[in-house]
Amino acid sequence: MVLRALRSMIGLLLLAQASVANAALDIEIIGAGEHQIPVAIVPFGGDGKLAQAINEVVVGDLTRSGLFRLVDLAGKSPHELAEVSYPDWQVRGADALAIGTVAVQTNGRIEARFRLLDVVKQVELIGQAVSANGDQVRAVGHRVADLIYEKLTGDKGVFGTRIAYVNRQGRKFSLLVADSDGYNEQTVLAQNEPIMSPAWSPDGSHLAYVSFETGRATIYVQSLYTNQRLVLANFRGSNSAPAWSPDGKQLAIVLTRDGSSQIYLVRSDGSGVRRISFSGAIDTEPNFSPDGQTLLFTSDRGGSAQIYSMPAEGGAGQRMTFGEGNNFSPRYSSDGKGFVYTHYINGKFYIATQDFQNGQVEILTAGGWEKKPSFAPNGKIILFASEARGRGILATVSSDGRVQQRMFTQSGDAREPVWGPHL
């Protein structure tokens, strides 16, 4: 594990850095995939302003992934299949080529028609139209990038997904939602009391979170479409750590109303509260498996903070993490084959993953102040809280540890990040 962390750190220091600016988050990209796919992205023909905007999104998305090497176009700009000369792109070393056109329809919607071509085999991989409302230009770009990513890697893209996080400026706390690249920031809640533990509903329509606006930790559920809020749990003591079940019908929460922190289930309307852990220790940070059958959680029942598993309806807990140090904040991977968590040892916090089948542990980061990890919906990227330049930031690391990003807010400290679902 230590050797893996050292290799990652040295590799990241040696690799070139890129940046994506002009968003609510300034993004620094560090590292690259082991085998980058050379791809040429030709700006779409048609409406020049729209073409430029979409091209910037597509190029930015693919560059941030660290999995693609953008090929120099050298002045070539085919937009239709008949205009493509495959030998021209083979000479430039491209494995794939994306071309297309964009236009505004009579109903005001944007429509981009694009093709992804295999330059080596000289065949079409994708031929598709993507449309959206006139004010959703970036959404069109994200969708095109997702389709390219999926076809060339075999994994579903997550460029069109969203993230949530908390920003603190002095005494002001804001719960924010933004596109995965930091654009289209939306303020869900702003107040002068702490906000913690945002959690996405499975359909991406609601956020559950903990607010201290009443003077103690209270759990709310808020619609992102209507802003309507529901008090989910406001019992005596602390109400914390909400986690949605995959079907969205219930949440696992942590209450201290009966003494120590224990895990309970509650329906999404706040009814039917039922205790499911009975350790007498501190049980917290529950997270549902993708099939909804089990929960991972953090407990100190063994004398130190470690990760345990138990049936979602309650039952005996099984310890999952061992060895030196403390382990907490577990989150299942989207395929249910493993989980990510924070590992603390020798004064540093690391982001780590563990495989259920063989128990193999991978330390993915170099260590520091690295907490609250969550997987992207495709399981290939992990979002977490970190620190740099004297303030809180968001960061990501690829599931193999090779590509990292640091995401800086324009001001304040970023905390409590969580990646949203596919919409």
C-alpha positions, 0 to 999 in steps of 0.5 A: 500500500505504501509503495503504491502511494509513493509511486502515485505521488512521484508519478503525479509530480512528474506528469504535466498539469492542465487547468480548466478555468472560468467555472465556479470551480477552477480545476487542475488536472494532474496525471494521465491514464496508462494508455491514452487514446489519441482522438481528434475532435473537430469543431462542429460545422454550422452555427459558429458560436454554438460550435465553439461552445460545444467544442470547448465542453467536449475537449474539456471533458475528455481532457479532464478524464486523463484518458485521451490525448487530443490530436492536433487538427492541423487546419483540417475541419471535415464536418461530413463523412464524405469530407473525411480522408482517413489517411490524413488522420492516420498520419497524425496518429489519431485512433478516433475522429469526431465530426459533426454539425450544430444548428438551432431548430425552428422551435428554439432547441439546439441539435448537434449531429455528430459521428465518431469514426474509427480511423484505424478500421475506417468505420463509423462507431457512432452516428447520433443526434443530441438535442436540448433546450436553447439554454442548455448548450453545455448539456449538449457538449457533455452528452457528446463527450459522454457518448465518445467516452463510453464508446472508446472506453466501454464505461458509461460517461459521467460528464453530464452528472452533477456534484453537491458540496458545502462552501464556507465563507466566514460564518456563511455556509452554502449547500451547492450543486454544480455540473461535474466540471463546476459550471451551472452552480445552484445554491440549494441552501445558504445560512449562517449555521453549518451544513453537513453530509449532503446525500443525493436521492437515487433519481437526482431530484432531492438532497438530504442533508444535516443543518444546525439552523435549529441549534442542533443537528437536524436532517432535512430533505429538499427538492432541487426542483421546487426547493420544498423542504421536509424535516426528516429527523429532528429528535432529541440529541443529534440527527446525522449521516443520511443515506438513501436506499437505492429505491429511494423509499427510505434512508438510513440515518444516525440518531443519539436519541437512545444514547450513543450514535446508532443506525436507524431506518426512516421512510423518505417522508419521515415516518416509520423510524426504526432502529437497526443497530444495537452495539452500544458503541458509536455506529455511524456513516451508513451506506447502502449496497447497490442492491439495497440488501446490506449496509456499510458503516463506521463503528468503534465497537472494536476499540478503533474506528473501522468499517463494518457490514450488516444486513440493511434490515438489521443484524450482526455486524461483520468487520471489513477493515483491519490492520493499523490505523483507523478507517471510516466514511465507506461508500460502495462502488456502483457495481457493488464489488468494492468500496472506497473509504478514508484511511487514517494513519501516522497523522495523515488521511488517505483515500483507499479502496477495498475489494470484497472478493479478495480483500485487496486494499489500494491506497490511491492518494499521497495522503494529507487531509483527504476525507468524505470520498464518493464514487462517480456513477460509473465507478471510475472516479472518486470525489473527496474533500482535501486541502491545498493553498491553505483552504478546503478544496474538492479533489478527484482521483481515478479508481486506479490512482493515476489521474487526479484533479484539484478543484478550487472554489472562487472563494471560501472553503469547499467541504462535504462533497458527494457525486450525484447519480446518472439522470 
